[in-house]
Amino acid sequence: MVDRDAVIDEMLAEYGAEIPATNGKHVDFRSDEAVIDRARKYLAKLPGAVSGSSGHAATFHAACVLVKGFELPTQDAMELLREFNERCEPPWTEHELQHKIDDAARASGQSGYLRNQKPARWEEIQIPVHKVPAVRQNGKPAAAPASQKSTLRQAVAKAIEQSGQGRGHLIDLGLPTLNRALGGGVEFGEVLLIAARPSHGKSAIALQLIAALTANQIPCAFISEEMSQLMIGKRVLHFVSPLHETQWAGRQEEITGQADTHFKGRAECVVIENCRTADRVAEEIRQLAATGVKAVVVDYVQLLTSTGGNRFETVTQNSVILRQACTETGVLLIVLAQMSRAIEGRDTFTPKVSDLRESGQLEQDADVILFLVWPWKLDQKHPKNDYTIFVSKNRNREIVAPVVNCYFEPSRQKVSGLAYVDPMDGQEFG
């Protein structure tokens, strides 16, 4: 005689439907209730997301599994993603979770590949790679992410919680006195605007920041509208190798070893050329963030086009588009920009915010603004190695020092020997 309870237990173990219906029958394997139960179990097998270790990609993957793999309605998917979020370090905000669900719903790729699969077969199923779609499709903007509401008390509580973490959340830029001038560094989700006249080291500083970020295991991307991949490679090689470029010929083995040493143990930096439009750059930022990239350089904003009319409107729109992409993804967005010629007519070569070319929107959207000045380039009476970084804006922290004096090695495209200037008495500190 067949043991009825044993058969039921075997079916439950096979199909994962554990909740009996009110009429005494077991939940149907294909019912929404059973699918949600299996989705919860599948999600429990995924490791929680950890900031700095491709946490964004892990959470986006979890959202895709729910929305695409199990084809759950967004409300049910959101409920399970909140459970997943309890294992994330640190947990995502409600708005960030909703944004990932929205992205998963709009993502390309196969659907339903897990919905009616037995748990015993999960290991055999190849999970497709889902990509966030373009910001615009057929000329129309994609649906805006859901808004987030909270109380002022909740906002203060979150600030108190973060303050308890000290300054561990700040990102080291690799230049100690610049970190100090900015109150400790910068944060993910901020727009860092770096402005200078042409050939004053914007790209060199940006690549030096990337060297520091990747050394701290922060995956990066460099989106270039000005330099080719080869030019970028040469800039980095100048920084990496103590040999002058004139000494490279015939010493490939030596400089290859220097490059290997530099890149050993670092996070990757993706190089992207010729996006041309701000919308395309924003699309790349979203896709990069979905793969775990945490910091993106855009070189430079005035070279991007948009649907704006004149140059003022174009740069204004570019700034808004990039700011929105930064806010949505939480990356550190380093935007390079050109300054006007106004500084060349000043005796002290001290920049002003109004020197940002073609749009005041850049100043408004940036959280941090750094102006770079190479005095020798403006007047060769100045020492060739003198270099200055001016901190013009630091929205979320105190400006500890508005001026940072540096030592610049043009042949190596490298800034070092920084000192900050005390704003009270002008005294320098190394």
C-alpha positions as CSV (number, residue, x, y, z in Angstrom):
1,M,0.0,0.0,0.0
2,V,1.3,3.4,-1.0
3,D,2.1,5.8,1.9
4,R,0.1,8.9,0.9
5,D,2.0,11.2,3.3
6,A,5.3,10.0,1.9
7,V,4.2,10.7,-1.7
8,I,3.1,14.2,-0.7
9,D,6.4,14.9,1.1
10,E,8.2,13.7,-2.0
11,M,6.1,16.1,-4.2
12,L,6.8,19.0,-1.9
13,A,10.5,18.4,-1.9
14,E,10.4,18.1,-5.7
15,Y,8.3,21.1,-6.5
16,G,8.8,23.4,-3.5
17,A,5.1,24.1,-2.9
18,E,4.8,24.0,0.8
19,I,1.6,26.0,1.6
20,P,-1.6,23.9,1.6
21,A,-4.7,25.6,0.2
22,T,-7.7,26.2,2.4
23,N,-9.7,23.4,0.7
24,G,-7.1,20.8,1.8
25,K,-5.3,20.6,-1.6
26,H,-1.7,21.5,-2.0
27,V,-0.9,24.7,-3.9
28,D,-0.6,24.1,-7.7
29,F,3.0,24.2,-8.9
30,R,2.3,26.9,-11.5
31,S,0.2,29.1,-9.2
32,D,1.4,32.6,-8.3
33,E,1.7,31.6,-4.7
34,A,4.0,28.7,-5.5
35,V,6.1,30.8,-7.9
36,I,6.6,33.5,-5.3
37,D,7.6,30.8,-2.7
38,R,10.2,29.4,-5.1
39,A,11.5,32.9,-6.0
40,R,12.0,33.6,-2.3
41,K,14.0,30.4,-1.9
42,Y,16.1,31.1,-5.0
43,L,16.8,34.6,-3.7
44,A,17.9,33.2,-0.4
45,K,20.7,31.4,-2.2
46,L,22.1,34.6,-3.6
47,P,24.8,36.4,-1.6
48,G,23.9,39.8,-0.2
49,A,25.2,42.9,-2.0
50,V,28.3,44.6,-0.5
51,S,29.2,48.1,-1.3
52,G,32.6,48.3,-3.2
53,S,32.3,44.7,-4.3
54,S,29.9,45.1,-7.3
55,G,27.0,45.6,-5.0
56,H,25.0,47.4,-7.6
57,A,25.4,44.6,-10.1
58,A,24.4,42.0,-7.5
59,T,21.2,43.8,-6.5
60,F,20.3,44.4,-10.2
61,H,20.9,40.7,-10.8
62,A,18.5,39.9,-7.9
63,A,15.9,42.2,-9.3
64,C,16.2,40.7,-12.8
65,V,15.8,37.2,-11.4
66,L,12.6,38.2,-9.8
67,V,11.1,40.4,-12.6
68,K,12.5,38.5,-15.6
69,G,13.4,35.0,-14.4
70,F,10.3,34.4,-12.3
71,E,8.1,37.0,-14.1
72,L,6.8,38.4,-10.8
73,P,4.6,41.5,-10.8
74,T,6.7,44.5,-9.7
75,Q,4.9,44.8,-6.4
76,D,5.7,41.1,-5.5
77,A,9.2,41.5,-6.8
78,M,9.7,44.6,-4.6
79,E,8.5,42.8,-1.5
80,L,11.1,40.0,-2.0
81,L,13.8,42.4,-2.9
82,R,13.3,44.1,0.4
83,E,14.0,40.8,2.1
84,F,17.2,40.5,0.0
85,N,18.1,44.0,1.1
86,E,18.2,42.9,4.7
87,R,21.4,41.0,3.8
88,C,23.0,43.9,1.9
89,E,25.9,46.0,3.4
90,P,24.8,48.8,3.6
91,P,21.1,48.3,2.8
92,W,19.7,50.2,-0.2
93,T,17.1,52.9,0.2
94,E,13.6,52.3,-0.8
95,H,14.1,54.6,-3.8
96,E,17.2,52.7,-4.9
97,L,15.4,49.3,-4.7
98,Q,12.5,50.7,-6.7
99,H,14.9,52.0,-9.3
100,K,16.4,48.6,-9.7
101,I,13.0,46.9,-10.1
102,D,12.1,49.5,-12.7
103,D,15.4,48.9,-14.5
104,A,14.8,45.1,-14.4
105,A,11.4,45.6,-15.9
106,R,12.8,47.6,-18.8
107,A,15.9,45.4,-19.3
108,S,16.5,43.5,-22.4
109,G,16.8,39.7,-22.5
110,Q,14.8,36.5,-22.0
111,S,11.9,36.2,-19.5
112,G,10.3,33.3,-17.6
113,Y,13.4,31.1,-17.6
114,L,12.9,30.3,-13.9
115,R,9.2,30.6,-13.4
116,N,8.1,27.0,-14.0
117,Q,11.5,25.3,-13.4
118,K,11.9,22.7,-10.6
119,P,14.3,23.8,-7.8
120,A,16.4,20.6,-8.5
121,R,17.2,22.1,-12.0
122,W,18.2,25.6,-10.9
123,E,21.9,24.8,-11.1
124,E,21.5,23.7,-14.7
125,I,19.8,26.9,-15.9
126,Q,22.0,29.4,-17.6
127,I,21.0,32.9,-16.4
128,P,21.0,35.4,-19.3
129,V,22.8,38.8,-19.0
130,H,20.2,41.6,-18.8
131,K,21.1,45.1,-19.8
132,V,19.4,48.3,-18.9
133,P,17.9,49.8,-22.1
134,A,18.7,53.1,-23.5
135,V,17.4,56.2,-21.8
136,R,15.5,57.1,-25.1
137,Q,13.8,54.7,-27.4
138,N,12.3,55.8,-30.7
139,G,13.1,59.4,-29.7
140,K,10.9,59.2,-26.6
141,P,12.3,59.4,-23.0
142,A,11.9,56.3,-20.9
143,A,9.5,56.3,-18.0
144,A,10.8,58.3,-15.0
145,P,11.7,56.3,-11.9
146,A,9.2,56.3,-9.0
147,S,9.5,59.2,-6.6
148,Q,10.4,58.5,-2.9
149,K,8.8,60.0,0.1
150,S,10.0,60.1,3.7
151,T,9.6,62.4,6.7
152,L,12.1,65.0,7.8
153,R,12.6,62.9,11.0
154,Q,13.6,59.9,8.9
155,A,16.0,62.0,6.9
156,V,17.7,63.2,10.2
157,A,17.8,59.6,11.5
158,K,19.6,58.5,8.4
159,A,22.1,61.4,8.8
160,I,22.7,60.4,12.4
161,E,23.3,56.8,11.4
162,Q,25.8,57.8,8.7
163,S,27.6,60.1,11.2
164,G,28.1,57.1,13.4
165,Q,30.2,55.6,10.6
166,G,32.7,58.5,10.9
167,R,34.3,59.4,7.6
168,G,34.7,55.8,6.4
169,H,32.2,56.5,3.7
170,L,34.4,59.1,2.0
171,I,36.4,58.2,-1.1
172,D,40.1,58.7,-1.0
173,L,41.2,60.6,-4.1
174,G,44.9,59.5,-3.6
175,L,46.0,63.1,-3.0
176,P,46.2,63.5,0.8
177,T,46.1,67.3,1.0
178,L,43.3,67.5,-1.5
179,N,41.3,65.0,0.6
180,R,41.9,67.3,3.6
181,A,40.9,70.4,1.7
182,L,37.6,68.7,0.9
183,G,37.0,67.6,4.4
184,G,38.1,64.0,3.9
185,G,37.3,63.2,0.3
186,V,34.2,62.8,-1.8
187,E,31.2,60.5,-1.8
188,F,29.5,58.1,-4.2
189,G,26.5,59.8,-5.8
190,E,28.3,63.2,-6.1
191,V,29.2,65.1,-9.2
192,L,32.9,66.2,-9.0
193,L,33.4,68.9,-11.7
194,I,37.1,69.5,-12.7
195,A,37.5,72.7,-14.8
196,A,40.6,74.1,-16.5
197,R,41.9,75.9,-19.6
198,P,43.0,73.6,-22.4
199,S,46.3,71.8,-21.7
200,H,46.2,72.6,-18.0
201,G,46.0,68.9,-16.9
202,K,42.3,68.0,-16.7
203,S,42.7,64.6,-18.2
204,A,46.0,64.0,-16.3
205,I,44.4,64.7,-12.9
206,A,41.3,62.6,-13.9
207,L,43.6,59.6,-14.8
208,Q,45.5,60.1,-11.6
209,L,42.3,59.9,-9.6
210,I,41.3,56.7,-11.5
211,A,44.7,55.3,-10.5
212,A,43.9,55.9,-6.8
213,L,40.3,54.6,-7.1
214,T,41.2,51.4,-8.9
215,A,44.0,50.8,-6.3
216,N,41.3,50.9,-3.7
217,Q,39.3,48.3,-5.6
218,I,36.7,50.7,-7.0
219,P,35.8,49.8,-10.6
220,C,35.9,52.8,-12.9
221,A,35.2,54.0,-16.4
222,F,36.7,56.7,-18.6
223,I,34.4,58.1,-21.2
224,S,36.5,60.2,-23.6
225,E,35.2,62.6,-26.3
226,E,38.6,64.3,-26.7
227,M,41.3,61.6,-26.7
228,S,41.6,58.2,-28.5
229,Q,42.3,55.0,-26.7
230,L,45.9,55.2,-27.8
231,M,46.3,58.7,-26.4
232,I,44.8,57.7,-23.1
233,G,47.2,54.7,-23.0
234,K,50.1,57.0,-23.5
235,R,49.0,59.4,-20.8
236,V,48.8,56.5,-18.3
237,L,52.1,55.1,-19.4
238,H,53.7,58.6,-18.8
239,F,52.3,58.3,-15.3
240,V,53.3,54.7,-14.7
241,S,56.8,54.7,-16.1
242,P,59.7,56.9,-14.8
243,L,61.2,56.7,-18.3
244,H,60.7,59.6,-20.6
245,E,58.8,58.9,-23.8
246,T,62.0,59.4,-25.8
247,Q,63.4,56.3,-23.9
248,W,60.5,54.0,-24.7
249,A,61.8,52.8,-28.0
250,G,63.7,49.5,-27.6
251,R,62.7,49.2,-24.0
252,Q,59.3,47.6,-24.4
253,E,60.0,44.8,-22.0
254,E,61.0,47.2,-19.2
255,I,58.0,49.4,-19.6
256,T,55.7,46.4,-20.0
257,G,56.9,45.2,-16.6
258,Q,56.3,48.7,-15.1
259,A,52.7,48.6,-16.5
260,D,52.1,45.1,-15.2
261,T,53.3,46.2,-11.7
262,H,51.0,49.2,-11.9
263,F,47.9,47.2,-12.8
264,K,48.5,44.2,-10.6
265,G,45.8,43.9,-7.9
266,R,43.8,46.9,-9.2
267,A,40.1,47.0,-10.2
268,E,39.5,47.5,-13.9
269,C,38.8,50.8,-15.7
270,V,36.7,50.6,-18.8
271,V,37.6,53.1,-21.6
272,I,34.7,54.2,-23.9
273,E,35.2,56.5,-26.9
274,N,32.9,58.6,-29.1
275,C,29.6,58.6,-27.2
276,R,29.0,62.0,-28.8
277,T,25.7,62.8,-27.0
278,A,24.8,63.3,-23.3
279,D,22.0,60.9,-23.6
280,R,24.4,58.2,-24.9
281,V,26.8,58.9,-22.0
282,A,23.9,58.7,-19.5
283,E,22.9,55.3,-21.0
284,E,26.5,54.1,-20.7
285,I,26.7,55.2,-17.1
286,R,23.5,53.3,-16.2
287,Q,24.8,50.2,-17.9
288,L,28.2,50.5,-16.3
289,A,26.7,50.9,-12.9
290,A,24.6,47.8,-13.5
291,T,27.9,45.8,-13.9
292,G,29.4,47.2,-10.7
293,V,31.3,50.3,-12.0
294,K,31.3,52.9,-9.1
295,A,33.2,55.9,-10.6
296,V,32.9,57.4,-14.1
297,V,35.0,60.2,-15.7
298,V,33.4,62.2,-18.6
299,D,36.1,64.1,-20.7
300,Y,34.6,66.6,-21.4
301,V,31.1,68.0,-21.0
302,Q,31.3,70.8,-23.6
303,L,32.2,68.3,-26.4
304,L,28.8,66.5,-25.9
305,T,25.9,67.3,-28.1
306,S,22.2,67.2,-27.2
307,T,18.8,68.4,-28.5
308,G,19.4,71.8,-27.1
309,G,19.5,74.8,-29.5
310,N,22.5,77.1,-28.9
311,R,25.6,76.3,-27.0
312,F,24.2,77.6,-23.7
313,E,21.1,75.4,-24.0
314,T,23.2,72.4,-25.1
315,V,25.6,72.5,-22.2
316,T,22.8,73.2,-19.8
317,Q,20.9,70.2,-21.0
318,N,24.1,68.1,-20.9
319,S,24.6,69.0,-17.2
320,V,21.1,68.1,-16.3
321,I,21.3,64.7,-18.1
322,L,24.6,63.8,-16.4
323,R,23.4,64.9,-13.0
324,Q,20.3,62.8,-13.3
325,A,22.3,59.7,-14.3
326,C,24.6,60.2,-11.3
327,T,21.7,60.6,-8.9
328,E,19.9,57.5,-10.3
329,T,23.0,55.2,-10.2
330,G,24.9,56.5,-7.2
331,V,28.3,56.5,-9.0
332,L,30.9,59.1,-8.3
333,L,30.7,61.1,-11.5
334,I,33.8,63.1,-12.4
335,V,33.0,65.6,-15.1
336,L,35.7,67.5,-16.9
337,A,35.0,71.0,-18.3
338,Q,36.7,73.9,-20.0
339,M,37.1,77.3,-18.5
340,S,36.8,80.6,-20.4
341,R,39.8,82.8,-21.3
342,A,38.8,85.3,-18.6
343,I,41.5,83.9,-16.2
344,E,44.2,84.8,-18.6
345,G,43.7,88.5,-18.1
346,R,44.0,88.4,-14.3
347,D,47.2,89.1,-12.4
348,T,46.7,86.4,-9.9
349,F,45.2,83.7,-12.2
350,T,42.6,83.0,-9.6
351,P,39.5,81.4,-11.2
352,K,35.9,82.3,-10.6
353,V,32.7,80.1,-10.9
354,S,31.7,82.4,-13.8
355,D,34.7,81.1,-15.7
356,L,32.8,77.9,-16.5
357,R,32.1,78.1,-20.2
358,E,28.6,78.4,-21.7
359,S,26.4,77.4,-18.7
360,G,25.8,78.2,-15.1
361,Q,24.0,74.9,-14.8
362,L,27.3,73.2,-14.4
363,E,27.9,75.0,-11.2
364,Q,24.4,74.3,-10.0
365,D,24.5,70.6,-10.7
366,A,28.0,69.9,-9.3
367,D,28.5,68.9,-5.7
368,V,32.3,69.6,-5.8
369,I,34.1,72.0,-8.1
370,L,37.9,72.0,-8.6
371,F,39.6,74.6,-10.8
372,L,43.1,73.6,-12.1
373,V,45.6,76.2,-12.9
374,W,49.1,75.7,-14.3
375,P,50.6,79.2,-14.0
376,W,53.6,78.5,-16.3
377,K,51.2,77.7,-19.1
378,L,49.7,81.2,-18.7
379,D,52.9,83.1,-18.1
380,Q,56.3,81.4,-18.4
381,K,57.8,83.6,-15.8
382,H,56.3,81.2,-13.3
383,P,58.2,78.0,-12.3
384,K,57.2,75.2,-14.7
385,N,56.5,72.7,-11.9
386,D,54.1,75.0,-9.9
387,Y,50.5,73.8,-10.1
388,T,47.4,74.9,-8.1
389,I,44.0,73.3,-7.4
390,F,41.3,75.7,-6.2
391,V,38.4,74.3,-4.3
392,S,35.4,76.5,-5.3
393,K,32.5,74.4,-4.1
394,N,32.0,71.5,-1.6
395,R,28.2,71.2,-1.2
396,N,28.1,68.4,1.4
397,R,31.2,69.2,3.5
398,E,33.3,72.1,4.7
399,I,36.0,73.6,2.4
400,V,38.9,73.1,4.8
401,A,41.3,74.8,2.4
402,P,40.3,76.7,-0.8
403,V,43.8,76.5,-2.3
404,V,46.0,73.4,-2.7
405,N,49.6,74.0,-4.0
406,C,51.1,71.1,-6.0
407,Y,54.2,70.0,-7.8
408,F,53.6,69.0,-11.4
409,E,55.8,66.8,-13.6
410,P,54.7,67.6,-17.2
411,S,56.8,64.8,-18.7
412,R,55.0,62.2,-16.5
413,Q,51.6,63.9,-16.4
414,K,51.8,63.6,-12.6
415,V,50.8,65.8,-9.7
416,S,52.6,65.2,-6.4
417,G,54.0,67.0,-3.4
418,L,50.8,68.6,-2.6
419,A,50.3,71.2,0.2
420,Y,47.2,73.0,1.3
421,V,47.0,76.7,2.3
422,D,45.4,77.7,5.5
423,P,42.7,80.2,4.5
424,M,43.2,82.1,7.8
425,D,46.9,83.0,7.6
426,G,48.1,81.7,4.3
427,Q,50.4,79.2,5.9
428,E,51.2,76.0,3.9
429,F,51.0,72.5,5.3
430,G,52.4,69.4,3.6
